[in-house]
Amino acid sequence: MGLLTMLAIGGGAAGAVVAAPAVLAAVGFTSAGIAVGSYAASMMSAAAVANGGGVAAGSLVAVLQAAGAAGIPVAAQAAVGATGAGVGAVLAILV
């Protein structure tokens, strides 16, 4: 494995873990709740309509809001980092 590949994998992993909270906030999953008029609000509305008026515990919207409010748990950070590393590896192959 070459140096460029290792750097791409490490950078992808670190970048994904650092960027994840900012991405959650940007789409509307904030520490104060779901931002009005955001993509997250649209997701919540659709989930509530599909579920008869409420958002189900454990649903994607509920999990993302919990991460936006309380931070991303270590296990989820590991998954995000692994995904970023995979993207970095693919990019290194393509370059």
Contacts in CASP RR format, 6 or more apart in sequence:
PFRMAT RR
TARGET T0000
AUTHOR 0000-0000-0000
METHOD contacts of the structure
MODEL  1
MGLLTMLAIGGGAAGAVVAAPAVLAAVGFTSAGIAVGSYAASMMSAAAVA
NGGGVAAGSLVAVLQAAGAAGIPVAAQAAVGATGAGVGAVLAILV
4 92 0 8 1.000
4 95 0 8 1.000
5 89 0 8 1.000
5 92 0 8 1.000
5 93 0 8 1.000
7 92 0 8 1.000
8 88 0 8 1.000
8 89 0 8 1.000
8 91 0 8 1.000
8 92 0 8 1.000
8 95 0 8 1.000
9 85 0 8 1.000
9 86 0 8 1.000
9 88 0 8 1.000
9 89 0 8 1.000
9 92 0 8 1.000
10 85 0 8 1.000
10 88 0 8 1.000
11 85 0 8 1.000
11 88 0 8 1.000
12 81 0 8 1.000
12 84 0 8 1.000
12 85 0 8 1.000
12 86 0 8 1.000
12 87 0 8 1.000
12 88 0 8 1.000
13 81 0 8 1.000
13 82 0 8 1.000
13 84 0 8 1.000
13 85 0 8 1.000
14 81 0 8 1.000
15 81 0 8 1.000
15 84 0 8 1.000
16 80 0 8 1.000
16 81 0 8 1.000
16 83 0 8 1.000
16 84 0 8 1.000
16 85 0 8 1.000
16 87 0 8 1.000
17 77 0 8 1.000
17 80 0 8 1.000
17 81 0 8 1.000
20 72 0 8 1.000
20 77 0 8 1.000
20 80 0 8 1.000
21 68 0 8 1.000
21 71 0 8 1.000
21 72 0 8 1.000
24 30 0 8 1.000
24 64 0 8 1.000
24 67 0 8 1.000
24 68 0 8 1.000
24 72 0 8 1.000
25 68 0 8 1.000
27 38 0 8 1.000
27 39 0 8 1.000
27 40 0 8 1.000
28 34 0 8 1.000
28 35 0 8 1.000
28 38 0 8 1.000
28 39 0 8 1.000
28 40 0 8 1.000
28 41 0 8 1.000
29 35 0 8 1.000
29 40 0 8 1.000
29 64 0 8 1.000
29 65 0 8 1.000
29 67 0 8 1.000
29 68 0 8 1.000
29 69 0 8 1.000
30 68 0 8 1.000
30 69 0 8 1.000
31 68 0 8 1.000
31 69 0 8 1.000
31 70 0 8 1.000
33 65 0 8 1.000
33 68 0 8 1.000
33 69 0 8 1.000
34 40 0 8 1.000
34 41 0 8 1.000
34 44 0 8 1.000
34 65 0 8 1.000
35 41 0 8 1.000
40 61 0 8 1.000
40 64 0 8 1.000
40 65 0 8 1.000
43 60 0 8 1.000
43 61 0 8 1.000
43 64 0 8 1.000
44 55 0 8 1.000
44 61 0 8 1.000
44 65 0 8 1.000
47 54 0 8 1.000
47 55 0 8 1.000
47 56 0 8 1.000
47 59 0 8 1.000
47 60 0 8 1.000
47 61 0 8 1.000
48 54 0 8 1.000
48 55 0 8 1.000
51 59 0 8 1.000
55 61 0 8 1.000
55 62 0 8 1.000
56 62 0 8 1.000
67 73 0 8 1.000
67 76 0 8 1.000
72 80 0 8 1.000
END
